[in-house]
Amino acid sequence: MQVDETGIPGLLLLTPKRFGDSRGWFSEVYNQATLQAATGLETVFVQDNHSLSRVRGTLRGLHCQRPPYAQAKLVRCGGGAVWDIAVDIRHGSPTFGQWRGYELSAENGNQLYIPTGFLHGFITLTPDAELLYKCSAPYSAECDVSIRFDDPAFGVDWGDEVDLSLLSNKDREAPTLSEFENPFTYEAE
Ligand SMILES: Cc1cn([C@H]2C[C@H](O)[C@@H](COP(=O)(O)OP(=O)(O)O[C@H]3O[C@@H](C)C(=O)[C@@H](O)[C@H]3O)O2)c(=O)[nH]c1=O
């Protein structure tokens, strides 16, 4: 597994090994021991999510869950392609307010490991984009939070394809980060 730093502490871009042959390829997309050996992470995942977005330009985000259901996520794309975004909102982090974007696609097999204390979202670059992600805490409707995708505090570059008509009501009505009682703090490793 290839592990690439992102310049934001704790946020990692991962590329699991693929074994290609005449049939196609095989890949262990998640192996707890491999991930731990490559990164030192001991995250325990308790929920797997899978979403389909039919139309190119569909944006979901920016989301997180508050403690006690804060979630680390291991995100990959199983169909089509997305531009995947993580924003560091940990008070005291040297990269507070910074974001990173990566193309995750079925073809490149890249994964993003997003620790707790980040907002996460994505925009689809193809029709029928499928996002698959593991979460370290179960879903909690009470702790679920959406922050405006276009909050000027971080100015994420979503590209030119955002289809505002496809936003969920939750995302359309989301507050800015400054309106959110942000519970996350940075703990240096
Ligand atoms: C996220 C989630 C949603 N749901 C339900 C709630 C709702 O009725 C329906 C759709 O939920 P949402 O509109 O929140 O789905 P979506 O906008 O895809 O939310 C997801 O976005 C990405 C960016 C993330 O990072 C995820 O953690 C999650 O927040 O599914 C669950 O039952 N379990 C879950 O874990």
Ligand as a Chemical Component Dictionary entry (heavy atoms), coordinates in Angstrom:
data_LIG
# 
_chem_comp.id                   LIG 
_chem_comp.type                 NON-POLYMER 
_chem_comp.pdbx_formal_charge   0 
_chem_comp.three_letter_code    LIG 
# 
loop_
_chem_comp_atom.comp_id 
_chem_comp_atom.atom_id 
_chem_comp_atom.alt_atom_id 
_chem_comp_atom.type_symbol 
_chem_comp_atom.charge 
_chem_comp_atom.model_Cartn_x 
_chem_comp_atom.model_Cartn_y 
_chem_comp_atom.model_Cartn_z 
_chem_comp_atom.pdbx_ordinal 
LIG C1  C1  C 0 -25.099 9.180  6.475 1  
LIG C2  C2  C 0 -26.305 8.297  6.810 2  
LIG C3  C3  C 0 -27.565 8.625  6.354 3  
LIG N1  N1  N 0 -28.640 7.847  6.662 4  
LIG C4  C4  C 0 -29.953 8.217  6.130 5  
LIG C5  C5  C 0 -30.427 9.613  6.535 6  
LIG C6  C6  C 0 -31.201 10.098 5.329 7  
LIG O1  O1  O 0 -32.555 9.666  5.408 8  
LIG C7  C7  C 0 -30.555 9.387  4.152 9  
LIG C8  C8  C 0 -29.616 10.267 3.343 10 
LIG O2  O2  O 0 -28.711 10.867 4.256 11 
LIG P1  P1  P 0 -27.812 12.110 3.823 12 
LIG O3  O3  O 0 -28.599 13.048 3.000 13 
LIG O4  O4  O 0 -27.179 12.646 5.075 14 
LIG O5  O5  O 0 -26.694 11.403 2.896 15 
LIG P2  P2  P 0 -25.354 12.049 2.359 16 
LIG O6  O6  O 0 -25.600 13.468 1.972 17 
LIG O7  O7  O 0 -24.794 11.145 1.348 18 
LIG O8  O8  O 0 -24.438 12.050 3.665 19 
LIG C9  C9  C 0 -23.120 11.596 3.629 20 
LIG O9  O9  O 0 -22.330 12.572 2.961 21 
LIG C10 C10 C 0 -20.935 12.305 2.922 22 
LIG C11 C11 C 0 -20.263 13.508 2.288 23 
LIG C12 C12 C 0 -20.365 11.925 4.230 24 
LIG O10 O10 O 0 -19.232 12.249 4.588 25 
LIG C13 C13 C 0 -21.181 10.997 5.064 26 
LIG O11 O11 O 0 -20.680 10.886 6.375 27 
LIG C14 C14 C 0 -22.645 11.391 5.069 28 
LIG O12 O12 O 0 -22.801 12.596 5.813 29 
LIG O13 O13 O 0 -29.844 8.269  4.699 30 
LIG C15 C15 C 0 -28.507 6.717  7.434 31 
LIG O14 O14 O 0 -29.504 5.996  7.721 32 
LIG N2  N2  N 0 -27.265 6.360  7.879 33 
LIG C16 C16 C 0 -26.155 7.111  7.601 34 
LIG O15 O15 O 0 -25.010 6.745  8.015 35 
# 
loop_
_chem_comp_bond.comp_id 
_chem_comp_bond.atom_id_1 
_chem_comp_bond.atom_id_2 
_chem_comp_bond.value_order 
_chem_comp_bond.pdbx_ordinal 
LIG C1  C2  SING 1  
LIG C2  C3  DOUB 2  
LIG C2  C16 SING 3  
LIG C3  N1  SING 4  
LIG N1  C4  SING 5  
LIG N1  C15 SING 6  
LIG C4  C5  SING 7  
LIG C4  O13 SING 8  
LIG C5  C6  SING 9  
LIG C6  O1  SING 10 
LIG C6  C7  SING 11 
LIG C7  C8  SING 12 
LIG C7  O13 SING 13 
LIG C8  O2  SING 14 
LIG O2  P1  SING 15 
LIG P1  O3  DOUB 16 
LIG P1  O4  SING 17 
LIG P1  O5  SING 18 
LIG O5  P2  SING 19 
LIG P2  O6  DOUB 20 
LIG P2  O7  SING 21 
LIG P2  O8  SING 22 
LIG O8  C9  SING 23 
LIG C9  O9  SING 24 
LIG C9  C14 SING 25 
LIG O9  C10 SING 26 
LIG C10 C11 SING 27 
LIG C10 C12 SING 28 
LIG C12 O10 DOUB 29 
LIG C12 C13 SING 30 
LIG C13 O11 SING 31 
LIG C13 C14 SING 32 
LIG C14 O12 SING 33 
LIG C15 O14 DOUB 34 
LIG C15 N2  SING 35 
LIG N2  C16 SING 36 
LIG C16 O15 DOUB 37 
# 
